[in-house]
Amino acid sequence: MSKPTLILSGPRSRGTAERWVKTAPHNTVVTFSKPGRTIPQNARMWAMLTDISTQTQHTGVRKSPEAWKCLFMHALGHEVAFETGLNGEPFPVGFRSSKMSKDQMSDLMGFIEAWVAENGVVFKESTT
């Protein structure tokens, strides 16, 4: 069964939410969350990470955009860990950027921009 989602964007949607609460079965769980990251934020983040991955190294090794994402998220205090895969290669596990709010994503991109400024990476136009 799919979970209904309602964005509280004005009086009409708030009225709908009120009706849903009044008619919900006993013990229904209601969860509120901030808006998630946007599609443009996601596209910009991956463009930034791709530019970083092609222009820099970490510990003397080129890293994938996914690895750079995890490195930056870890630097900001998000729980990220690396496990060793069946092929012996490390892979990231833990906090997923797809679950980030708009504000968290803005913080991550701001941190990446600051790091880039200190490390000589040049972003392509697609990240502006």
C-alpha positions in Angstrom: 0.0 0.0 0.0 1.4 3.4 -1.0 1.7 6.1 1.6 -0.1 9.3 0.8 2.0 12.4 0.7 0.8 16.0 1.1 2.8 19.2 0.8 1.6 21.8 3.2 1.6 24.7 0.7 -1.4 26.7 1.8 -4.8 26.7 3.5 -6.3 24.2 1.1 -3.6 21.5 1.7 -3.7 22.2 5.4 -7.4 21.6 5.4 -6.9 18.3 3.6 -4.3 17.3 6.2 -6.8 18.2 9.0 -9.5 16.0 7.3 -7.0 13.1 6.9 -6.0 13.3 10.6 -9.7 13.4 11.7 -10.6 10.3 9.7 -7.3 8.3 10.2 -7.6 4.9 11.9 -6.4 4.7 15.5 -2.6 4.3 15.9 -1.9 5.8 12.5 1.6 7.2 12.3 2.0 10.7 10.8 5.5 11.9 9.8 6.5 15.5 9.0 9.6 16.3 7.1 11.3 19.3 5.5 11.3 19.4 1.7 13.9 17.2 0.2 16.7 18.2 -2.1 15.7 19.5 -5.5 16.5 18.0 -8.9 18.6 21.0 -9.9 20.6 20.7 -6.6 21.2 17.0 -7.3 22.4 17.7 -10.9 24.7 20.5 -9.7 26.2 18.3 -6.9 27.0 15.5 -9.4 28.5 18.0 -11.9 30.7 19.5 -9.1 31.8 16.0 -7.9 32.6 14.9 -11.5 34.8 18.0 -12.0 36.6 17.3 -8.7 37.1 13.6 -9.6 38.7 14.4 -12.9 41.0 17.2 -11.6 42.2 16.0 -8.2 43.3 13.0 -6.2 42.9 12.0 -2.6 45.7 10.1 -0.9 47.5 10.0 -4.3 44.6 8.2 -6.0 41.8 9.4 -8.3 38.4 8.9 -6.7 35.0 8.4 -8.3 32.4 11.1 -7.9 30.5 8.8 -5.5 33.7 8.5 -3.3 34.2 12.2 -3.3 30.5 12.7 -2.2 31.1 10.4 0.7 34.4 12.1 1.6 32.6 15.5 1.7 29.6 14.2 3.6 31.9 12.6 6.2 33.8 15.9 6.5 30.5 17.6 7.3 29.7 15.0 10.1 27.3 12.8 8.2 27.7 9.1 9.0 29.5 7.5 6.1 31.6 4.4 6.2 33.5 2.3 3.6 33.2 -1.4 3.4 35.2 -3.8 1.4 33.3 -5.4 -1.4 33.5 -9.0 -2.6 36.0 -8.0 -5.2 38.2 -6.4 -2.6 37.4 -2.8 -3.6 36.0 -0.4 -1.0 32.5 1.0 -1.4 30.6 3.6 0.6 27.7 2.8 3.0 25.8 4.9 5.4 24.1 8.3 5.0 22.6 8.8 1.5 22.4 12.2 -0.1 19.0 11.3 -1.6 17.6 11.7 2.0 19.1 15.2 2.4 16.9 18.2 2.9 17.3 21.3 0.7 19.2 23.0 3.5 21.5 20.0 4.1 22.2 19.9 0.3 23.0 23.6 0.3 25.4 23.1 3.2 27.1 20.2 1.4 27.5 22.2 -1.9 28.8 25.2 0.1 31.4 23.1 1.7 32.4 21.6 -1.6 32.7 25.1 -3.1 35.0 26.2 -0.2 37.2 23.1 -0.6 37.4 23.6 -4.4 38.5 27.2 -3.9 41.4 26.0 -1.7 42.4 23.1 -4.0 42.5 24.6 -7.5 39.6 22.8 -9.0 37.9 24.7 -11.9 34.1 24.0 -12.3 32.6 23.8 -15.7 29.7 26.1 -16.5 27.2 23.3 -15.7 27.8 23.8 -11.9 26.9 27.5 -11.8 
